[in-house]
Amino acid sequence: MSYARSQGGGGHREDDRGGSDSGNGGGSVPSSWARRCFGDAAAALAAAIPERLLRAHERALAAHLGAGLKRHGPYGRTLLEAAREELAEGAQALGGDARELHGYTYAVLNDHVLFPYKYADRPLPLDRARMPHASVTRQRLYHAHGPEGQEGLFPLSEELTTEEYEQLHEAFEELGRTARLVSVFFTADPEGGIHTVHWGSARLEPDHTFAWDPAEQLDLPART
């Protein structure tokens, strides 16, 4: 399977319905990829994800303001934890599960795991997303539950033994051995809130960037 870099921030990739993928995840008709992943719950989930992230932002903002710090507050850390919890609640409302992994809650729906990640504090295009400090857990999530990479894409180094390499590709039983990863990437900051939300199937590359196939932008609820 080939992978194309996502066209974030205004670019579009044509999906197999013949339409653009920008914003179609939040519309009335979900993409064929979303339907393959989530079945009849695809449209409801595509609408729920931005709403849940907005709730997570409100929780993180309250923690940030409560800390009373002028510069570095708990916003980012709280936002990510709140995002995981909110998405898990959203999945449960649609018949899915909230599963625990290493003390963190993840949403699982139709054997797909939602992985939220804030890749910037300003509305950068999705193709600028990087994960410069990927933990072992995150690497294993992407290697074991994400899309398959090219053969030999992650060569062994002197610091990584064969056993360690194999462990990175071992599925998490807590999430389900056959569960596949769906990345939910967004940008946000305390003042501007949630700027943009994307979801799709992403592969973590050796240079800490991502290759997507597909990537879809989800519509944020209209501000009142």
C-alpha positions in Angstrom: 0.0 0.0 0.0 1.3 3.4 -0.8 1.1 6.4 1.4 0.8 10.1 0.5 1.7 13.0 2.7 -1.4 14.7 3.9 -2.3 18.0 2.5 -3.2 20.0 5.6 -4.2 23.6 5.9 -6.2 23.9 2.6 -4.8 21.1 0.5 -7.1 18.3 -0.6 -6.7 14.6 -1.5 -9.3 12.9 -3.6 -10.7 9.8 -1.9 -12.4 6.8 -3.5 -15.8 8.5 -3.4 -14.6 11.0 -6.0 -14.8 13.9 -3.6 -12.3 15.9 -1.5 -11.3 14.7 2.0 -11.2 18.2 3.5 -13.9 18.5 6.0 -15.9 15.5 4.7 -15.5 13.6 7.9 -17.7 16.0 9.8 -20.4 16.2 7.0 -23.6 14.3 6.7 -22.0 11.5 4.6 -18.8 10.0 6.1 -16.0 8.8 3.7 -15.7 5.2 2.7 -12.5 4.9 4.8 -14.5 6.1 7.9 -17.3 3.7 7.2 -14.8 0.8 6.8 -13.3 1.7 10.2 -16.4 2.5 12.2 -19.4 1.2 10.3 -22.7 2.8 11.0 -21.2 4.9 13.8 -18.8 6.7 11.4 -20.9 9.8 10.9 -21.8 10.2 14.6 -18.2 9.7 15.6 -16.9 12.2 13.1 -19.2 14.8 14.5 -18.5 13.8 18.1 -14.7 14.1 18.0 -14.5 17.9 17.5 -17.1 18.4 20.1 -15.3 16.2 22.6 -12.0 18.0 21.9 -13.7 21.3 22.6 -14.8 19.9 25.9 -11.3 18.8 26.6 -10.0 22.3 25.8 -12.5 23.8 28.3 -11.2 21.4 31.0 -7.6 22.2 30.2 -8.2 25.9 30.1 -9.8 25.8 33.6 -6.8 23.9 34.9 -4.5 26.4 33.2 -6.3 29.4 34.7 -6.5 27.8 38.1 -2.8 27.3 38.2 -2.3 31.1 38.0 0.9 30.8 36.0 1.7 33.5 33.5 3.6 31.4 31.0 4.0 27.7 31.5 0.9 26.1 32.9 -0.7 22.6 32.9 -2.8 23.3 29.7 -1.0 21.0 27.3 -0.7 18.0 29.7 -4.3 18.4 30.9 -5.6 18.8 27.3 -4.1 15.5 26.2 -5.4 13.6 29.2 -8.8 15.2 28.9 -8.9 14.5 25.2 -8.3 10.8 25.8 -11.1 10.7 28.4 -13.5 12.7 26.3 -13.0 10.5 23.2 -13.4 7.4 25.4 -16.7 8.7 26.7 -17.8 9.5 23.1 -16.9 6.0 22.0 -18.8 4.4 24.8 -21.9 6.5 23.9 -21.7 4.9 20.4 -21.3 1.4 21.8 -17.5 1.3 22.1 -15.2 0.8 25.0 -12.9 2.8 27.2 -9.7 0.7 27.7 -6.8 1.3 30.0 -3.2 1.2 28.8 -0.4 2.1 31.2 -2.6 4.3 33.3 -4.2 6.1 30.3 -7.7 5.8 28.9 -8.2 5.1 25.2 -11.3 5.0 23.1 -11.9 1.8 21.2 -14.8 1.5 18.7 -15.3 -1.3 16.2 -11.8 -2.6 16.9 -10.2 0.8 16.2 -8.2 2.8 18.8 -8.4 6.6 18.8 -5.1 8.2 19.5 -5.3 12.0 20.1 -2.3 14.1 19.7 -1.8 17.9 19.7 0.9 18.6 17.2 1.1 22.4 17.4 -0.2 25.3 19.4 -1.0 27.2 16.2 -2.9 26.1 13.1 -0.1 24.5 11.1 -0.8 22.2 8.1 -1.1 18.6 9.0 2.0 17.7 6.9 4.0 19.7 9.4 3.1 17.4 12.2 6.0 15.7 14.0 6.4 13.6 17.2 10.0 14.5 18.2 10.0 12.7 21.5 8.0 9.5 20.9 7.9 7.3 24.0 8.3 3.6 23.7 4.5 3.2 24.2 3.8 5.6 21.4 6.3 3.9 19.1 4.8 0.5 19.9 1.2 1.8 19.2 2.2 2.9 15.8 4.4 0.0 14.9 2.1 -2.7 16.2 -1.4 -1.2 15.7 -0.7 1.3 12.9 -0.4 0.7 9.1 2.4 -1.5 8.0 5.6 0.1 6.9 8.0 -0.8 4.2 10.2 -3.8 4.8 13.3 -2.7 6.5 12.0 0.8 7.1 13.2 0.7 10.7 16.6 -0.9 10.7 18.2 -2.1 13.9 20.8 0.1 15.4 23.5 -0.6 17.9 21.2 0.7 20.7 18.2 -1.5 19.6 18.5 -5.2 20.0 16.5 -7.7 18.0 14.4 -8.5 21.0 13.6 -4.8 21.6 12.7 -4.4 17.9 10.3 -7.3 18.1 8.7 -5.9 21.3 8.0 -2.6 19.5 5.9 -4.6 17.0 4.0 -6.6 19.6 0.4 -5.6 19.9 -1.0 -4.4 23.2 -3.4 -7.0 24.7 -5.1 -4.3 26.7 -6.3 -2.7 23.5 -6.9 -5.9 21.6 -4.4 -7.7 19.4 -6.3 -6.9 16.2 -7.1 -3.3 17.1 -6.0 -0.8 14.5 -4.9 2.8 15.3 -6.8 5.9 14.1 -4.8 9.1 14.7 -6.8 12.2 15.8 -4.4 15.1 15.3 -5.3 18.7 16.3 -3.9 22.1 17.1 -4.9 24.2 20.0 -3.8 26.9 22.5 -5.4 28.4 25.6 -6.5 31.6 23.9 -7.6 30.3 20.5 -9.0 26.9 21.6 -9.1 24.1 19.1 -8.1 25.4 15.7 -8.2 22.3 13.4 -8.9 18.6 13.7 -7.8 15.8 11.4 -8.2 12.0 11.6 -6.9 9.2 9.5 -4.5 6.3 9.2 -1.0 7.5 9.9 2.4 5.8 9.8 5.2 7.1 12.1 8.3 7.6 10.0 11.9 7.3 11.2 12.3 11.1 11.0 9.4 11.6 13.4 7.0 12.8 10.7 3.9 11.0 9.5 2.7 9.5 6.3 -1.1 9.4 6.0 -3.5 7.3 3.9 -6.0 8.8 4.2 -6.1 12.1 6.2 -9.5 13.9 6.6 -10.3 17.2 8.2 -13.2 17.2 10.6 -15.6 20.2 10.9 -15.5 22.1 14.1 -19.0 23.1 15.5 -20.0 26.6 14.6 -19.1 29.1 17.3 -22.0 31.0 18.8 
